[in-house]
Amino acid sequence: MGTIVGLYFHTFDDQRLIERQGCVVCELGDQYYLVEYCSWVHGFATNMGIVNISGMSLWRFYKTQDCWREEGEKLNAIAAKRRK
C-alpha cells in the first residue's frame, strides 16, 4: 500500500458538494497527517490542519495537481447545475 503524502484532495459536505480542497503534506505518526488547505479563488495555500486518517474515508484523492484541478472544475460545474 502506498502513502497518501503528496496527494491532492477534495472533501465533501452532506450533499456531496466540494467543501474543502488541498494537499497532504506529511504523516505525523499514529495515523495523523498534516494537510494544507487551498483557496477556491486562486488555489494558493490558506491554512493547515491535522487530520486523522479515519476522517479522510470519504475524501477523493488525486495523484497530480492537474487532475485535482480538472476534477474540481467538473464537480463544481455539476454542483452549479444542481443549484439551478
TAUR-V353515 format. One record per residue. N is the residue number from 1. RES is the residue in one small letter. SS is DSSP state (alpha for helix, beta for strand, coil for the rest). NEAR is the number of other ideal C-beta (glycine too) atoms within 8 Angstrom. Layout:
BEGIN
n: [N & N]
res: [RES & RES]
ss: [SS & SS]
near: [NEAR & NEAR]
END
This chain:
BEGIN
n: [1 & 2 & 3 & 4 & 5 & 6 & 7 & 8 & 9 & 10 & 11 & 12 & 13 & 14 & 15 & 16 & 17 & 18 & 19 & 20 & 21 & 22 & 23 & 24 & 25 & 26 & 27 & 28 & 29 & 30 & 31 & 32 & 33 & 34 & 35 & 36 & 37 & 38 & 39 & 40 & 41 & 42 & 43 & 44 & 45 & 46 & 47 & 48 & 49 & 50 & 51 & 52 & 53 & 54 & 55 & 56 & 57 & 58 & 59 & 60 & 61 & 62 & 63 & 64 & 65 & 66 & 67 & 68 & 69 & 70 & 71 & 72 & 73 & 74 & 75 & 76 & 77 & 78 & 79 & 80 & 81 & 82 & 83 & 84]
res: [m & g & t & i & v & g & l & y & f & h & t & f & d & d & q & r & l & i & e & r & q & g & c & v & v & c & e & l & g & d & q & y & y & l & v & e & y & c & s & w & v & h & g & f & a & t & n & m & g & i & v & n & i & s & g & m & s & l & w & r & f & y & k & t & q & d & c & w & r & e & e & g & e & k & l & n & a & i & a & a & k & r & r & k]
ss: [coil & coil & coil & coil & coil & coil & coil & beta & beta & beta & beta & beta & coil & coil & coil & coil & coil & beta & beta & beta & beta & beta & beta & beta & beta & beta & beta & beta & beta & coil & coil & beta & beta & beta & beta & beta & beta & beta & coil & coil & coil & coil & coil & coil & beta & beta & beta & beta & beta & beta & beta & beta & alpha & alpha & alpha & alpha & coil & coil & coil & beta & beta & beta & coil & coil & alpha & alpha & alpha & alpha & alpha & alpha & alpha & alpha & alpha & alpha & alpha & alpha & alpha & alpha & alpha & alpha & alpha & alpha & alpha & coil]
near: [1 & 3 & 5 & 10 & 9 & 6 & 10 & 13 & 15 & 13 & 9 & 10 & 7 & 3 & 4 & 5 & 8 & 12 & 7 & 7 & 12 & 11 & 11 & 14 & 9 & 7 & 8 & 8 & 5 & 4 & 7 & 11 & 16 & 12 & 13 & 10 & 11 & 11 & 8 & 5 & 4 & 4 & 7 & 6 & 9 & 6 & 6 & 9 & 7 & 8 & 9 & 8 & 9 & 6 & 6 & 11 & 5 & 5 & 9 & 7 & 9 & 11 & 6 & 7 & 8 & 6 & 10 & 13 & 9 & 8 & 11 & 11 & 8 & 8 & 11 & 9 & 8 & 8 & 10 & 8 & 7 & 6 & 5 & 4]
END
